[in-house]
Amino acid sequence: MLDMLHLLTVVSLFAGAWLISRGAAYVARKVLAWHDRHTEAAAATVDVRIANVKRRETTTLAGASFVIILAGFAIQRVLMDVIAGTMMFVERWYAVGDTIAIPTLELQGIVEDVSLRRTKLRTLDGETIQVSNSQIPAVRVLPEGLKELAIELFVTDRESGENLVRAVQRILPEGPTTFARRPWIEEVNELDERLVRIRLRASVVAGREWLVNGFLSDPLKERADEGLIVHGPVVLTVDEQTARSFARASAATRWAGRPATQQP
């Protein structure tokens, strides 16, 4: 009986140990599975967060790059204007109050203000124009803002020709935006009995040269008696400094073109 009790006790102990081991294994598997699930979820969350961070960084970098490119172009344009303006100041292309023309832009006006970046012009029509200095490759500066013009007229009678000029002169406008000075007779040459050369001079505001070509020439032709005007009027631009420069150049050219005299 005692032996049977010991045997049952041993069997019970082995059975209990086996059950405990199986239960422990089951619990261990459950714990490991739970741990794996939480680890994978945490890893997925971390991956998602990393992806979001990378996406935000990429978007930020793209936006910053675009802004930097725009800023680079803007700075480049400003630097070009400043460099061009500096060279204009150093070389004294023009100053405030000068009348200039920009052939490439077909602009002409009085310089109202100049800075390192831009030039402000006012046209005869009262318009204000802002021009970037880098857009001015060349300018024409008009002395005193006036154009001096000469009008050549050939007539058959001196007295009738002079009276015609004076009659037209009285009807022409005079002012700061038209004729700075009405046309006047500068010179009269009697070439022969039936041919007289009358030379007129006129000062007009730059940009209003058409006043001489149309507003002066047409009335002279319309008011002249039949057969009085032989030829003209012919309008020529006059500039004393230009005439002297060309005279010096012509003299130098003629002198250089002469053959050297040979010494015996």
C-alpha positions in Angstrom: 0.0 0.0 0.0 2.8 2.4 0.9 4.6 1.5 -2.3 1.5 2.2 -4.3 1.2 5.6 -2.6 4.8 6.4 -3.4 4.2 5.4 -7.0 1.2 7.6 -7.3 3.0 10.4 -5.7 5.9 10.1 -8.2 3.5 9.9 -11.1 1.5 12.9 -9.9 4.7 14.9 -9.5 5.8 14.0 -13.1 2.3 14.8 -14.4 2.3 18.1 -12.5 5.8 18.9 -13.8 4.7 18.1 -17.4 1.6 20.2 -17.0 3.6 23.1 -15.6 6.1 22.9 -18.4 3.4 22.8 -21.0 1.7 25.8 -19.3 5.0 27.7 -19.1 5.6 27.0 -22.8 2.2 28.2 -23.7 2.6 31.3 -21.7 6.0 31.9 -23.1 4.7 31.6 -26.7 1.9 34.1 -25.9 4.3 36.5 -24.4 6.7 36.2 -27.3 3.8 36.7 -29.8 2.6 39.8 -28.0 6.1 41.2 -27.9 6.6 40.6 -31.6 3.4 42.3 -32.4 4.2 45.3 -30.4 7.7 45.4 -31.8 6.5 45.3 -35.3 3.9 48.0 -34.6 6.5 50.2 -33.0 8.9 49.6 -36.0 6.1 50.5 -38.4 5.3 53.6 -36.5 8.9 54.6 -36.5 9.2 53.9 -40.3 6.1 56.0 -40.9 7.5 58.9 -38.8 10.8 58.7 -40.6 9.1 58.7 -44.0 7.0 61.7 -43.0 10.1 63.5 -41.7 11.9 62.7 -45.0 8.9 63.9 -47.0 8.7 67.1 -45.1 12.4 67.6 -45.4 12.2 67.0 -49.2 9.4 69.5 -49.6 11.2 72.0 -47.5 14.4 71.6 -49.4 12.6 71.9 -52.7 10.8 75.1 -51.6 14.1 76.5 -50.2 15.9 75.7 -53.5 13.2 77.5 -55.5 13.5 80.5 -53.3 17.3 80.5 -53.5 17.1 80.3 -57.3 14.7 83.2 -57.5 16.8 85.2 -55.1 19.9 84.4 -57.1 18.3 85.7 -60.3 17.1 88.8 -58.5 20.5 89.5 -57.0 22.1 88.9 -60.3 19.8 91.5 -62.0 20.4 94.0 -59.2 24.2 93.5 -59.4 24.1 94.0 -63.1 22.2 97.3 -62.7 24.5 98.5 -59.9 27.7 97.6 -61.9 26.4 99.4 -65.0 25.3 102.4 -62.9 28.7 102.6 -61.2 30.5 102.6 -64.6 28.1 105.4 -65.8 28.9 107.5 -62.7 32.6 106.9 -63.0 32.7 107.7 -66.7 30.1 110.6 -66.4 27.8 109.5 -69.2 25.1 112.0 -68.2 23.8 114.0 -65.2 20.5 115.2 -63.9 19.1 117.8 -66.2 20.7 116.4 -69.4 18.5 115.5 -72.3 19.4 112.0 -73.5 18.2 109.5 -76.1 18.5 105.7 -75.7 18.4 104.4 -79.3 18.0 100.7 -78.5 14.8 101.4 -76.4 13.6 104.3 -78.6 13.4 106.6 -75.6 14.2 110.2 -75.2 13.7 112.6 -72.4 15.2 114.7 -69.6 17.1 113.0 -66.8 15.2 113.7 -63.6 17.0 111.3 -61.2 19.9 108.9 -61.4 20.8 106.1 -59.0 23.2 103.1 -59.1 20.3 100.9 -60.2 18.0 103.0 -62.5 17.6 106.2 -64.4 14.4 108.2 -64.3 13.4 110.1 -67.5 10.6 112.6 -68.3 9.5 112.8 -71.9 8.1 115.8 -73.6 4.6 114.3 -73.2 5.0 114.4 -69.4 5.5 110.7 -69.0 7.9 109.4 -66.4 10.0 106.4 -67.4 12.2 104.2 -65.2 15.0 102.5 -67.0 17.3 99.9 -65.4 20.9 100.9 -65.9 21.8 97.5 -67.3 19.3 98.1 -70.1 21.2 101.2 -71.4 24.1 100.0 -73.6 24.5 103.4 -75.2 23.1 106.9 -75.0 23.0 110.1 -77.0 23.4 113.3 -74.9 21.9 116.3 -76.5 23.7 119.6 -75.6 21.5 121.9 -73.6 18.5 119.7 -74.6 18.2 121.6 -77.9 18.7 120.8 -81.6 20.2 123.5 -83.7 18.9 123.3 -87.3 19.8 125.2 -90.4 17.3 125.7 -93.3 18.6 126.4 -96.8 16.2 128.2 -99.1 16.9 129.3 -102.7 14.7 132.0 -104.1 14.6 134.2 -107.2 14.2 137.5 -105.4 15.9 138.5 -102.2 13.4 141.0 -100.9 10.4 138.7 -101.5 12.2 135.8 -100.0 13.1 137.7 -96.8 9.5 139.0 -96.5 8.2 135.4 -96.8 10.5 134.2 -94.0 9.4 137.0 -91.7 5.7 136.4 -92.4 6.1 132.7 -91.5 8.3 133.5 -88.5 5.5 135.5 -86.8 3.0 132.6 -86.8 5.4 130.0 -85.3 5.1 129.1 -81.6 7.9 129.8 -79.2 8.3 128.1 -75.8 10.2 125.5 -73.7 8.6 122.6 -75.5 8.5 124.0 -79.1 10.8 126.5 -80.7 13.3 127.6 -78.1 13.9 130.5 -80.5 11.9 131.3 -83.6 13.8 130.8 -86.9 15.9 133.8 -87.9 17.8 134.7 -91.1 21.5 133.9 -90.5 22.9 134.6 -93.9 21.9 135.8 -97.4 24.0 135.2 -100.5 23.1 136.6 -104.0 24.5 133.9 -106.2 23.3 135.7 -109.4 20.6 138.0 -110.6 17.9 135.4 -110.3 19.2 133.1 -107.6 19.5 134.0 -103.9 20.5 131.7 -101.1 18.8 132.4 -97.7 20.1 130.4 -94.7 17.9 130.3 -91.6 18.7 129.0 -88.1 16.2 127.5 -85.6 16.5 126.1 -82.1 14.0 123.5 -81.2 13.6 121.2 -78.2 15.1 117.8 -78.8 12.4 115.5 -80.1 10.4 118.3 -81.8 12.5 118.4 -85.0 9.3 117.8 -86.9 8.3 121.4 -86.2 11.0 122.5 -88.7 10.5 119.7 -91.2 6.7 120.2 -91.3 5.5 123.3 -89.4 8.1 125.6 -91.0 8.8 124.1 -94.4 5.1 123.6 -95.4 4.0 127.3 -94.7 7.1 128.6 -96.6 6.0 126.6 -99.7 2.3 127.4 -99.3 2.8 131.2 -98.8 5.4 131.7 -101.4 4.4 133.4 -104.7 4.5 131.2 -107.7 8.0 130.8 -109.0 9.6 132.4 -106.0 11.2 129.2 -104.4 13.7 127.6 -106.7 14.8 124.9 -104.3 14.2 123.9 -100.7 13.6 124.3 -97.9 16.4 121.9 -97.0 16.9 121.2 -93.2 20.3 120.4 -91.9 21.5 119.6 -88.3 24.0 122.1 -87.0 26.5 121.6 -84.2 29.6 123.8 -83.9 31.7 121.3 -81.9 30.9 118.6 -84.4 31.9 120.9 -87.3 35.2 121.7 -85.6 35.9 118.0 -84.9 35.2 117.0 -88.5 37.2 119.9 -89.8 40.2 118.7 -87.8 39.7 115.2 -88.9 39.5 116.2 -92.6 42.6 118.4 -92.3 44.5 115.5 -90.7 43.3 113.1 -93.4 44.3 115.5 -96.2 47.8 116.1 -94.6 48.3 112.3 -94.2 47.3 111.7 -97.8 49.9 114.0 -99.2 53.0 112.3 -100.7 56.2 113.0 -98.9 58.5 115.4 -100.7 61.8 113.9 -101.7 65.0 115.7 -100.8 67.5 115.9 -103.6 
